[in-house]
Amino acid sequence: MEGKIIDNQLVLQLISDEFGDGIIRAYEPDGILTIEIKKDIVLSLLTFIKNHEIKIDFLTDVCGIHYPNNKGLELGVIYHLHSFINNFRIRIKAFFSIENPEIDSVTSIYSAANWQERETFDFYGIVFKGHPNLTRILNRDDMDYHPLLKQYTLEDTTRTDKNDAMFGR
């Protein structure tokens, strides 16, 4: 890689050569390489890009997402990663059924994932298999739901003190 410019095409080619059938699609919103993958390759893919010469060695964020109308792939995990050495960013997405909300934990690769995976579990109910301490981190332990799933109304319908006319409706 000495002397090569690390760009979206080069990184996509490296990942495609190694994980071709595990890649669902790739695109570049706002110039950031975004790759949707099958969830079963997340550990091997993130290990590969961290240890390869491209050195994508910083996990910026792990977050969940819920698309309730996307049957069979309602839940997803999004990984934002960065190579400081090469000034390169990449986004990895993996989607799966809400009936089986599990994906491998990446804490063995990026220790920063510990807190981020706990937060994603707390808000979306996504189980990170192999996580060292997957417990709620921001919400109450006795909550029996995950508040960022889009199955809840955005407003409190039990309120009687609210006059919609006051809010321009």
Backbone torsions as a table, in degrees:
resi	resn	phi	psi	omega
1	MET	NA	-9.0	-178.8
2	GLU	-52.3	122.7	176.4
3	GLY	85.8	-11.1	179.3
4	LYS	-84.1	143.3	175.2
5	ILE	-83.4	126.4	179.0
6	ILE	-81.8	112.7	178.8
7	ASP	-134.6	177.4	-176.3
8	ASN	-57.0	-43.6	-177.3
9	GLN	-64.5	-43.5	-179.6
10	LEU	-64.0	-47.0	-179.1
11	VAL	-66.0	-42.1	177.8
12	LEU	-61.4	-41.4	179.1
13	GLN	-63.6	-44.0	178.2
14	LEU	-60.2	-45.1	-179.3
15	ILE	-69.1	-41.3	179.2
16	SER	-62.7	-41.3	179.0
17	ASP	-61.7	-35.6	-175.6
18	GLU	-88.6	-35.9	-171.6
19	PHE	-129.4	30.4	-172.8
20	GLY	-40.0	-54.6	-175.7
21	ASP	-78.3	-8.2	176.8
22	GLY	-89.5	-7.1	-179.7
23	ILE	-93.6	126.7	179.4
24	ILE	-88.3	-47.4	175.2
25	ARG	-163.6	161.4	177.9
26	ALA	-137.7	141.4	179.1
27	TYR	-155.1	175.1	-172.7
28	GLU	-133.3	68.4	176.2
29	PRO	-68.0	131.8	-179.4
30	ASP	55.0	27.9	176.6
31	GLY	80.1	1.6	-179.8
32	ILE	-96.5	123.3	177.7
33	LEU	-61.2	123.0	-179.4
34	THR	-123.5	124.1	-176.8
35	ILE	-123.7	124.0	172.9
36	GLU	-92.9	130.0	-175.3
37	ILE	-126.4	165.5	169.8
38	LYS	-73.8	139.0	-172.7
39	LYS	-63.2	-23.0	-176.4
40	ASP	-75.8	-6.3	178.0
41	ILE	-106.4	6.3	-174.1
42	VAL	-58.8	-44.3	-179.5
43	LEU	-64.1	-48.2	-177.5
44	SER	-68.0	-36.9	179.4
45	LEU	-66.8	-48.0	-179.2
46	LEU	-66.8	-34.2	174.7
47	THR	-63.9	-43.5	-179.5
48	PHE	-60.4	-50.2	-175.9
49	ILE	-71.8	-23.9	176.8
50	LYS	-76.0	-40.5	-174.7
51	ASN	-89.3	-16.6	179.2
52	HIS	-70.3	165.3	179.8
53	GLU	-60.4	-19.8	178.4
54	ILE	-70.5	-18.5	171.3
55	LYS	50.0	58.3	173.4
56	ILE	-84.9	84.3	-166.4
57	ASP	-111.9	13.1	179.1
58	PHE	-127.6	120.9	175.8
59	LEU	-89.3	109.4	-178.4
60	THR	-76.8	-43.3	-174.2
61	ASP	-160.8	148.9	167.9
62	VAL	-125.6	128.3	178.7
63	CYS	-143.9	160.0	178.2
64	GLY	-101.3	166.1	176.3
65	ILE	-151.2	148.4	-178.5
66	HIS	-131.3	118.2	173.8
67	TYR	-114.5	89.6	-173.1
68	PRO	-62.1	-23.7	-179.1
69	ASN	-89.2	-2.2	-179.6
70	ASN	-93.1	77.4	-172.3
71	LYS	-55.3	128.6	179.7
72	GLY	88.5	-19.7	178.9
73	LEU	-135.2	46.3	-174.1
74	GLU	-69.7	-37.1	-176.5
75	LEU	-105.9	152.3	177.5
76	GLY	-149.8	159.5	173.5
77	VAL	-121.5	135.5	-179.5
78	ILE	-119.0	128.6	179.2
79	TYR	-111.1	124.4	174.2
80	HIS	-104.5	122.8	-175.6
81	LEU	-128.0	157.7	-174.0
82	HIS	-145.5	139.2	169.6
83	SER	-105.1	110.3	178.5
84	PHE	-67.9	-39.6	-177.5
85	ILE	-61.3	-42.2	-176.6
86	ASN	-102.8	2.8	-178.7
87	ASN	49.6	56.1	-176.0
88	PHE	-130.9	136.1	178.1
89	ARG	-117.8	147.8	177.9
90	ILE	-145.4	150.4	177.6
91	ARG	-123.2	128.2	178.5
92	ILE	-115.8	132.1	179.5
93	LYS	-124.4	141.6	174.8
94	ALA	-136.6	129.7	-178.9
95	PHE	-115.6	152.9	-178.7
96	PHE	-158.9	171.9	-176.2
97	SER	-74.0	145.0	175.3
98	ILE	-69.3	-18.6	177.6
99	GLU	-71.3	-26.9	179.1
100	ASN	-135.1	74.1	-172.7
101	PRO	-81.1	64.2	-177.9
102	GLU	-126.5	144.8	174.2
103	ILE	-152.2	154.4	179.7
104	ASP	-66.3	141.2	173.9
105	SER	-72.8	143.6	177.2
106	VAL	-107.6	18.6	179.6
107	THR	-64.2	-23.9	178.1
108	SER	-72.6	-17.9	-179.9
109	ILE	-100.6	-48.0	-179.0
110	TYR	-124.4	110.4	-178.1
111	SER	-64.2	-25.1	178.5
112	ALA	-63.7	-18.8	-180.0
113	ALA	-67.5	-18.8	-176.2
114	ASN	-53.6	-59.3	-178.3
115	TRP	-67.0	-41.6	-175.8
116	GLN	-65.3	-39.2	177.0
117	GLU	-68.8	-36.5	176.9
118	ARG	-63.7	-41.1	178.3
119	GLU	-63.7	-43.4	179.8
120	THR	-64.6	-41.0	174.9
121	PHE	-60.2	-46.6	-177.1
122	ASP	-58.3	-45.1	-173.9
123	PHE	-90.2	-27.3	-175.8
124	TYR	-118.0	-13.7	-178.7
125	GLY	78.5	16.1	178.9
126	ILE	-78.6	125.5	-178.1
127	VAL	-92.4	124.3	179.0
128	PHE	-99.6	101.8	-177.3
129	LYS	-63.6	129.8	179.7
130	GLY	90.1	2.2	178.6
131	HIS	-68.5	137.8	-175.3
132	PRO	-70.2	-20.4	-177.0
133	ASN	-159.3	66.1	-175.2
134	LEU	-80.5	85.1	177.7
135	THR	-130.0	164.9	178.5
136	ARG	-59.9	146.3	-176.2
137	ILE	-123.9	-26.9	-178.2
138	LEU	-120.5	-30.0	-179.1
139	ASN	-96.7	169.0	-179.8
140	ARG	-67.2	143.2	179.9
141	ASP	-62.5	-28.6	-176.5
142	ASP	-86.1	2.3	176.8
143	MET	-67.0	135.4	179.6
144	ASP	-108.9	22.4	178.7
145	TYR	-145.3	171.6	-179.5
146	HIS	-121.1	110.3	-164.9
147	PRO	-67.4	-17.2	-179.5
148	LEU	-93.6	0.9	171.7
149	LEU	-68.2	140.8	-173.5
150	LYS	-84.4	36.0	177.7
151	GLN	-102.2	3.9	-177.9
152	TYR	-113.6	146.5	178.8
153	THR	-67.8	152.4	-178.9
154	LEU	-80.1	-18.7	-179.3
155	GLU	-121.1	153.4	176.8
156	ASP	-78.9	105.7	-176.2
157	THR	-77.5	-5.4	-179.9
158	THR	-89.1	-8.1	-177.4
159	ARG	-70.7	135.0	177.5
160	THR	-110.2	-8.6	-177.2
161	ASP	-89.0	2.4	-174.4
162	LYS	-103.9	123.8	178.4
163	ASN	-104.8	112.8	-176.0
164	ASP	-58.4	-28.1	179.1
165	ALA	-61.3	-28.3	179.7
166	MET	-72.2	-17.7	-176.1
167	PHE	-108.9	16.0	175.0
168	GLY	75.6	26.1	178.9
169	ARG	-108.0	NA	NA
